Every structure is written in structure tokens, then in C-alpha cells.
Amino acid sequence: MAEETKLTLQDNKTSLGEIEIAPEVIEVISGIAASKIDGVYSMHGNLTSGVAELFGRTSHKKGVRLAVDEDGLKVDVYCLINYGISVPKVASEMQEKIRQQLLFMTDIELAEVNIHVVGVVPEKALPQDLLDLDLDDEEEDGEDA
């Protein structure tokens, strides 16, 4: 869970005041960046985000946990991926994309981006594929007998 304190950016260029970013903003940026990667089926949420989605609210920070310690800022991302996709390739692409987006949007460098693949979603057979099965061969065999 995210810390309740805001992150203060250090800017040496201007002395107009402080810039504070809520931890939820970092979670949202990370969640959107991760979900845009090809091969990611969805982010893995909890009961609260599931109930919120039932009522039509989209939780962009779903599946993202933020931690701050002496090493720096760490992001843990929990996701489901599509079957047949290279897990290491998708995970490293997610790490890079999250790191880039946070640096671009907030000027914050992450100490770690940890990707947790909690499931693989298999391909589903489309109803049209089931209708296109070749059943004519079975009928012809029955007529010849």
C-alpha cells in the first residue's frame, strides 16, 4: 500500500516553491504504462477494485503497489498475461516502459520495478470457430453405410 506522505521533487532550476506528488499518482502512471504493453491481458486487482469496476469505475492503479525505503522508490506490478507470450520479454518491456513514463512525467527515478505475473489467460475459442468445424465428413460416412 502506498505511503500517506507526498513525494517532494527537488528542483534546483527555480525557487518558486515545492512540487509534491501524491503516491497514488505514481501508482496510476505505472498502472497505465504497464497495461499498454502488448501481451498484458489485465492488471491483477483486489476485491475493492473489482467491486469498483462492477459499478463502472475504472481503477488505473489496480495491480500496482508502491513502497518507499532507504534504497528509494520501489514499484511492484501484479498482472495477468496472454497465453503464448514470452514472459521475460513482456516483463522487461513493462519495467522499461514504467521507468521511462515516471521519469518523463514526474522526473522521479525508481530504485526497482518488480513484475509479478500472477496468471496466464488462455486463448478462448470463438463461437464462429466452433461453427466452422467440418461436420459434413461425419454425415457422409453415415450415408454410405
PAVEX-665442 format. One record per residue (C-alpha): residue number from 1; chain; x, y negated, z negated. Coordinates in steps of 0.5 Angstrom, whole numbers, plus 2048, in hexadecimal, padded with zeros to 3 digits. Example, Ala and Ser with C-alpha at 12.3 -4.5 7.8 and 13.67 -1.06 7.14 Angstrom:
2
(site 1 "A" (819 809 7F0)),
(site 2 "A" (81B 802 7F2)),
//
This chain:
145
(site 1 "A" (800 800 800)),
(site 2 "A" (802 7F9 802)),
(site 3 "A" (805 7F4 7FC)),
(site 4 "A" (801 7EF 7FA)),
(site 5 "A" (806 7EA 7FB)),
(site 6 "A" (807 7E6 801)),
(site 7 "A" (80E 7E6 805)),
(site 8 "A" (811 7E0 806)),
(site 9 "A" (815 7DE 80C)),
(site 10 "A" (81C 7DB 80C)),
(site 11 "A" (81C 7D5 811)),
(site 12 "A" (823 7D1 811)),
(site 13 "A" (821 7CD 817)),
(site 14 "A" (81B 7C9 814)),
(site 15 "A" (81A 7C7 80D)),
(site 16 "A" (812 7C5 80E)),
(site 17 "A" (810 7CB 809)),
(site 18 "A" (810 7D2 808)),
(site 19 "A" (80D 7D7 80C)),
(site 20 "A" (809 7DD 809)),
(site 21 "A" (806 7E3 80C)),
(site 22 "A" (802 7E8 808)),
(site 23 "A" (804 7EF 808)),
(site 24 "A" (7FD 7F1 80C)),
(site 25 "A" (7FF 7ED 812)),
(site 26 "A" (806 7F1 813)),
(site 27 "A" (801 7F8 812)),
(site 28 "A" (7FC 7F5 817)),
(site 29 "A" (802 7F3 81C)),
(site 30 "A" (805 7FA 81B)),
(site 31 "A" (7FF 7FE 81C)),
(site 32 "A" (7FD 7FA 823)),
(site 33 "A" (804 7FB 825)),
(site 34 "A" (804 803 823)),
(site 35 "A" (7FD 804 826)),
(site 36 "A" (7FF 801 82D)),
(site 37 "A" (804 807 82E)),
(site 38 "A" (803 80C 834)),
(site 39 "A" (802 813 830)),
(site 40 "A" (7FF 810 82A)),
(site 41 "A" (7F8 812 829)),
(site 42 "A" (7F6 80E 823)),
(site 43 "A" (7F9 80C 81C)),
(site 44 "A" (7F7 810 816)),
(site 45 "A" (7F3 80C 811)),
(site 46 "A" (7F0 80E 80B)),
(site 47 "A" (7E9 80E 808)),
(site 48 "A" (7E8 807 807)),
(site 49 "A" (7EA 805 80F)),
(site 50 "A" (7E6 80B 811)),
(site 51 "A" (7DF 808 80E)),
(site 52 "A" (7E1 801 810)),
(site 53 "A" (7E1 804 817)),
(site 54 "A" (7DB 807 816)),
(site 55 "A" (7D8 800 815)),
(site 56 "A" (7DB 7FD 81B)),
(site 57 "A" (7E1 7FA 818)),
(site 58 "A" (7E8 7FC 81B)),
(site 59 "A" (7EE 7FC 816)),
(site 60 "A" (7F4 7FB 81A)),
(site 61 "A" (7F8 7FC 814)),
(site 62 "A" (7F6 803 814)),
(site 63 "A" (7FB 808 813)),
(site 64 "A" (801 803 811)),
(site 65 "A" (804 803 80A)),
(site 66 "A" (809 7FD 808)),
(site 67 "A" (80E 7FE 803)),
(site 68 "A" (813 7F8 800)),
(site 69 "A" (819 7FB 7FC)),
(site 70 "A" (820 7F9 7FB)),
(site 71 "A" (822 7FB 802)),
(site 72 "A" (81D 7F7 806)),
(site 73 "A" (816 7F8 809)),
(site 74 "A" (814 7FF 80B)),
(site 75 "A" (80E 801 80F)),
(site 76 "A" (80B 808 80F)),
(site 77 "A" (806 809 815)),
(site 78 "A" (802 80F 815)),
(site 79 "A" (7FF 811 81C)),
(site 80 "A" (7FC 817 820)),
(site 81 "A" (7FF 818 827)),
(site 82 "A" (7FC 81B 82D)),
(site 83 "A" (7FE 823 82F)),
(site 84 "A" (804 824 834)),
(site 85 "A" (807 81D 832)),
(site 86 "A" (80E 81D 830)),
(site 87 "A" (80E 81B 828)),
(site 88 "A" (815 819 828)),
(site 89 "A" (814 814 82E)),
(site 90 "A" (80E 811 82B)),
(site 91 "A" (810 810 824)),
(site 92 "A" (817 80D 826)),
(site 93 "A" (813 808 82B)),
(site 94 "A" (80E 807 825)),
(site 95 "A" (814 805 821)),
(site 96 "A" (817 800 826)),
(site 97 "A" (810 7FD 828)),
(site 98 "A" (80E 7FC 821)),
(site 99 "A" (815 7F9 81F)),
(site 100 "A" (815 7F4 825)),
(site 101 "A" (80E 7F2 824)),
(site 102 "A" (80F 7F0 81D)),
(site 103 "A" (816 7ED 81F)),
(site 104 "A" (812 7E9 824)),
(site 105 "A" (80C 7E7 821)),
(site 106 "A" (80F 7E6 81A)),
(site 107 "A" (816 7E5 81A)),
(site 108 "A" (817 7EB 815)),
(site 109 "A" (81C 7F1 816)),
(site 110 "A" (81A 7F7 813)),
(site 111 "A" (81E 7FC 80F)),
(site 112 "A" (81A 802 811)),
(site 113 "A" (815 804 816)),
(site 114 "A" (813 80B 814)),
(site 115 "A" (80E 80F 818)),
(site 116 "A" (80A 815 815)),
(site 117 "A" (806 819 81A)),
(site 118 "A" (800 81C 816)),
(site 119 "A" (7FD 820 81C)),
(site 120 "A" (7FC 821 823)),
(site 121 "A" (7F6 820 827)),
(site 122 "A" (7F5 826 82C)),
(site 123 "A" (7F2 824 833)),
(site 124 "A" (7EB 825 834)),
(site 125 "A" (7E7 829 83A)),
(site 126 "A" (7E3 824 83D)),
(site 127 "A" (7DC 827 83F)),
(site 128 "A" (7DD 826 846)),
(site 129 "A" (7E3 82B 846)),
(site 130 "A" (7DE 830 843)),
(site 131 "A" (7D9 82F 848)),
(site 132 "A" (7DE 830 84E)),
(site 133 "A" (7E0 837 84B)),
(site 134 "A" (7E0 83C 851)),
(site 135 "A" (7DA 840 84F)),
(site 136 "A" (7D8 842 857)),
(site 137 "A" (7DD 847 856)),
(site 138 "A" (7D9 84B 851)),
(site 139 "A" (7D3 84A 854)),
(site 140 "A" (7D6 84D 85B)),
(site 141 "A" (7D8 853 857)),
(site 142 "A" (7D2 855 854)),
(site 143 "A" (7CE 854 85B)),
(site 144 "A" (7D3 859 85E)),
(site 145 "A" (7D2 85F 859)),
//
